C-alpha cells in the first residue's frame, strides 16, 4: 500500500511539472513558482486592511473569498502593505494577476463575500475613486473587479439584502449597486450562498479528473449543514420571535465552508463566533461539530476574543492555524493561548499570522516565539491528490513574490 502511494505521488508530481522534493527545495529568496494543474494553491493575501483569500483549484478554476479594505485609521489598524501608494483592492488585483500569468484567461470564476463588513468587502469612504462606469465607488471587491473580470458572485444576502434587517450602511449600498450593475451590464451570475450544497463552487475546467475535490457549504444566515446529503437546519429562532435588539449580528451569520482535496481539508468560517454552549447564539460550536477535523483552519473572526472557542477547537483539531489580522486585538492573547494549548486538543499545531502588530506583541509576550510566522502573505500549496502540503510565507513589504520562509512538508491525515 505504501509503495503504491509513493508511485502515485511520483507519477502525479512528474505529470504536473513539480515534485514534492522540488517544492521542499524552494528556499528563502526564491520567487514562488506559478500554479500548475493538479495542485491546490490557497493565497492569504495581506494588505494590512482586511481579509482576502485567493484559490487556484486543481483544474485551474479560480475563487476569491473576500477583499477587505477598511478605512479605519491608526492605531486601530496596521500599516498598509506593501505601502500606501495603491489601495488594498488594487494590490489584491495585482497579486492575483501575477499568479494568473500562465492561464489562458485571466479572470475569477467565483467570488464569495462572506458577510457585509468593511474588512471583508471594502469600505466606501470620502475620497474613494469612482468606477469607470460611474455607478459606484471603488473599494475592496469593487476595485478588484475593476481590474479582473469575474463570472459568478455569491454572498449571504442576495437578492434582497434585507435579512435580518435592511442593509442601509453607505458602503453596503455601494456594494449592492455594484452587484446590480455587474448583473445587468457584465452578465455576472449572482447567487445567495446555499447552506449544505456541495456544487455551488464546482470545478469548471476538468471536474472529472479530480473527483476527490469538494467545497461543502457549511453555514450562513444561521442555517447549518446537518452532515447528511445537502440537508440544512435553522439554528436560530425565526426573526419574528426575537426582539430587534436580540437579532443575530453580521459576524454570527457569516458564510462558512470546508474545502476538501483527497485527505486535505481546509475550513473558512469568516467571522463566526461562539456564545453560551447549547444556545442559538453559539454558532461556532455546531459548525465545528459538523465540519470535523481539518488540516488547516482560518481562524474565525481573526482570533478575536469571541471566537475559536474550546468546543470548536476540539471538533476541528487543525494542524495549521492561519490568522488574517489587521488590528491590535488580532489575535486576543487568551484566544491564542487556547489555540496553542494541548488542553484544547492533542497533537502538534503551527500558527501563522499575516500581521502581528507591536501592540499585540506586548500583550502576547513570549508566546510570540511559538508562532511560525507573524508577517507576510501565507500560501498553502497542496500536492496533487491531497496527501501532502507546503506552506510558504511571501514578502509583503514589496511586490516581489519572494519566499521569506518555507514550512513542511505536512502530511494529511
Order of alpha helices (4+ residues) and beta strands (2+ residues): alpha-alpha-beta-beta-beta-alpha-beta-alpha-alpha-beta-alpha-beta-beta-beta-beta-beta-beta-alpha-beta-alpha-beta-alpha-beta-alpha-beta-beta-beta
